[in-house]
Amino acid sequence: MEKFFETIVAPGAVDFMLYIGVILLKVIVVVVIALLHVAFATYFERKVMARMQLRIGPREVGPFGLLQPFADGIKLFFKEDIIPANADKPIFYLAPIIFFASALTSLSVLPFFSGFVVADINIGLLFLLAMSSLGAYGIMMAGWASDSKFAFLGGLRSASQIISYEIAIGLSLVGVIIMAGSLNLSDIVIAQHNYPTGMFAIPQFLGFAVFLVAALAETNRLPFDLPEAESELVAGYFTEYSGFRFAMFFLGEYTGMLIMSSIATLCFLGGWTIPAFITNFLPFLSYVPGIVWFLAKVYFLMFCYYWVRSTFPRYRYDQLMAIGWKVLIPLALANIVLTGLVKSLSKGLQ
Amino acid sequence: MPTEYLPILIFLMIALAFGLGALLLGEAFRMKRPYAEKLMPYESGNLPVGEPRQRFSIRFYIIAMLFVVFDVEAVFLYPWAVVFDEIGLFAFIEMVIFIIILLVGYIYAWKKEAFVWD
């Protein structure tokens, strides 16, 4: 069979096509599963928040309302796509696609369990940060192109919020990199597994705390959802978006939450592994597949997003900037110096 | 050739194709009944007043400039952190000096009230 194909195409091309085919298959599996998770993250959020507010939440569509995300998706797909008359059309069209694609592409470097990663690059963490900054372009373009005051102000606020907290996120991860000695996410997870506590969240508690707070702001979530503060800016940068374009901003935002939770899981909570002292104590736990641990940790962090959302009121914009610049960045810098000092000293003692 | 980046390119193309495809496919199904009032920008039911793209606070520019400084700092810290184990104490002292220099600028920005919004 292979011989037959090689008479038609150049030699070696079959191998190349097979190689591409395997990558394609992997990518499609990751995209489909991730989007399903994103869809159910919205359902999960509505259920959790409803329970916290003594409501029941979605329950009409399918058993326990489980088909609700699909109903929402189908509804948004068929909705009319309204484009404001004075909008900057090409930018207006491009913005949701850039936002969504940059969020989704971040998934390509995440190791979901041992050995399963679409692109095993040695600068995985840097790539994730780069992609999360790219999302800011989509937001700024949406704010600019919409020809609406609310969208314009929302886009500005969002962009400056994202770049402010980007620094805190970037600096809070330096401690992890010092401890792991690598930017590759799989190496970071393995380094944690070899570390006595099994998780970097314990020695890096300062970095972990900074990361968690900054991740809320980076994904525009409550209590830092100033760009889309309903009471003053309607819906912020996507006020003028409707139908499936709105859905893409929505999907992008939830993918962003999923990715932030995944970064926290991989860099601080040990990814798909569990600490060795737990498996020594309860050996049967080591038979649980890694993906289960990974998803359990990610879902716990997602739950924290909803928990924070239903607990805290929104900050003012000046408070938001003060937290980012005056609290989180000094703390992250202190964490770097501390980690470096402890690492140097422990090396000196040996 | 860095072949490990090929899957990322494919991933990006599939993500773009998904976005574009869903929007173009939807075009065939969704209804389209635009009229002038519907295409107006939203302003709580009132007629829009003034230019939507107005002048905005200088603070946003300052934040953008500070971002460039500190993000470059973070980028400098990354390779240093990766090889920290190999170069040890020397690297640590070097980086403390680097962070102190940045701290001077940071304190200057703080005293100049670059982080104050009013």
Interface residues (C-beta under 8 A of the other chain):
Chain A: I20 I23 L24 K26 V27 I28 V30 V31 F77 F78 K79 E80 D81 I82 I83 P84 A85 N86 Y93 P96 I97 F100 A101 L104 T105 L107 S108 V109 V118 A119 D120 I121 N122 L126 F127 W144 S146 D147 S148 K149 F150 A151 F152 L153 L156 A159 S160 I163 S164 E166 I167 G170 L171 V174 G175 I177 I178 G181 S182 L183 V234 T239 E240 G243 F244 R245 M248 Y317 D318 M321 A322 W325 K326 I329 L333 I336 V337 G340 L341 K343 S344 K347 G348
Chain B: E4 Y5 L6 P7 I8 I10 F11 L12 I14 A15 L16 F18 G19 L20 A22 L23 G26 E27 F29 R30 M31 K32 R33 P34 A36 K38 L39 M40 P41 Y42 E43 S44 P48 G50 P52 R53 Q54 F56 R59 F60 I63 A64 L66 F67 F70 D71 A74 V75 L77 Y78 A81 V82 V83 F84 D85 G88 L89 F92 M95 V96 I99 L103 Y106 W110 F115 V116 W117 D118
